Amino acid sequence: MSETVLEIHLPNLRHNYTFLRNQLSANTKLLAVVKAFGYGSDAIEIAKCLVAQGVDYLGVAYVHEGVALRKAGITTPILVLHPQLPNLDALIEYKLEPSVYGHRILNALLSKIKESNISHFPVHLKFNTGLNRLGFDPKDATALLALCKDNALWLLLQGVYSHLAASDDEDENAFTKKQLKTFSEIVAVFSSAYPNTTFHVLNTSGVLHFPESQYNMVRTGISLYGYGNHPSIDAQLKPVLRLRTVISQIHILEEGDTLGYNRAFIAKTRTKTATLPLGHADGIGRIYGNGKGYVMINGQQASILGNVCMDMIMVDVTDIDCEAGDTVTVIGPDASAEDLANAAGTISYELITALSQRIQRRVIS
Ligand SMILES: *Cc1c(COP(=O)(O)O)cnc(C)c1O
């Protein structure tokens, strides 16, 4: 290793995909969420690999993320979870399927497709069952059913869906069950008039903890990348990302010497430090500094000392036999992104999606 490299291990992605498929009934479709550059990896590489595996749907947050997939030649259906009004022309042009989460976007979309004389445009209606983030009120289901029937020439009701607030938290099971019950009532409103619509409510932890609510599609993100929000699930998944870097330089601090910006670390004894070429501009945020985060060097943990800089971190290698040029693992088989994130009080999702575009990607196929 001679610089910072983010490896994307496609064999591990295929393993995780197969693991998830094995949790699903034969007639349940799988939508792979590849938003935010494929959770910080490379959305196009991830999508192409999953398409080859037979994934049914892809999901992104914003229209331009879907456009990038289309421009890369991907023809699989793509659900845009949070389309914005200024991007509706691109959404239509690139045949992306919008999540319609309120009347403002519904009306804007309807007038666009009528104007362009497009018929049977596929949409997914999003209902708010308790996350209180996006979606129609479940009480509006009957009125929306009538609206879909009235606009049957223009709109194809491709999906009806909702999103869980705490599917990864056993203490919140009663709340999750309440959300699932509300969703089942919404499904009942639509299913006789629209038996071919995809009904979908489960994310990764939903699939793992509430398999009875699969309906005919699920939407999984984090588990495809190798994290299952639970140690017993993590043990069965394989992390797709491996982030490695190199020791640029070793320094010896004597007692009382300080390290880095604002002198945040003061050596209490003689301390050997290693300077590494990645920092907060690469996605290792300042929350990992001052002893919270760590990296692995020659099989041992080296904690991050002082403040994280934009382009560098300095780690404690006092008790580690190492020298400039040695390989450092930030995320890898012996350095779980979940553990590193937890050590700094955050979650794997935030750590991996923050890995910036400055880091070189290397695809291992
Ligand atoms: C991001 C997202 C998902 C994927 O969730 P995971 O926990 O990563 O599986 C599913 N559905 C919606 C609406 C999302 O925003």
Ligand as a Chemical Component Dictionary entry (heavy atoms), coordinates in Angstrom:
data_LIG
# 
_chem_comp.id                   LIG 
_chem_comp.type                 NON-POLYMER 
_chem_comp.pdbx_formal_charge   0 
_chem_comp.three_letter_code    LIG 
# 
loop_
_chem_comp_atom.comp_id 
_chem_comp_atom.atom_id 
_chem_comp_atom.alt_atom_id 
_chem_comp_atom.type_symbol 
_chem_comp_atom.charge 
_chem_comp_atom.model_Cartn_x 
_chem_comp_atom.model_Cartn_y 
_chem_comp_atom.model_Cartn_z 
_chem_comp_atom.pdbx_ordinal 
LIG C1 C1 C 0 -32.040 4.472  2.866 1  
LIG C2 C2 C 0 -33.377 3.858  2.808 2  
LIG C3 C3 C 0 -33.539 2.456  2.806 3  
LIG C4 C4 C 0 -32.399 1.492  3.074 4  
LIG O1 O1 O 0 -32.279 1.285  4.472 5  
LIG P1 P1 P 0 -31.177 0.270  5.094 6  
LIG O2 O2 O 0 -31.362 0.396  6.556 7  
LIG O3 O3 O 0 -29.841 0.780  4.642 8  
LIG O4 O4 O 0 -31.486 -1.072 4.550 9  
LIG C5 C5 C 0 -34.811 1.942  2.569 10 
LIG N1 N1 N 0 -35.871 2.767  2.389 11 
LIG C6 C6 C 0 -35.775 4.115  2.433 12 
LIG C7 C7 C 0 -36.981 4.958  2.263 13 
LIG C8 C8 C 0 -34.524 4.706  2.667 14 
LIG O5 O5 O 0 -34.433 6.037  2.738 15 
# 
loop_
_chem_comp_bond.comp_id 
_chem_comp_bond.atom_id_1 
_chem_comp_bond.atom_id_2 
_chem_comp_bond.value_order 
_chem_comp_bond.pdbx_ordinal 
LIG C1 C2 SING 1  
LIG C2 C3 SING 2  
LIG C2 C8 DOUB 3  
LIG C3 C4 SING 4  
LIG C3 C5 DOUB 5  
LIG C4 O1 SING 6  
LIG O1 P1 SING 7  
LIG P1 O2 DOUB 8  
LIG P1 O3 SING 9  
LIG P1 O4 SING 10 
LIG C5 N1 SING 11 
LIG N1 C6 DOUB 12 
LIG C6 C7 SING 13 
LIG C6 C8 SING 14 
LIG C8 O5 SING 15 
# 
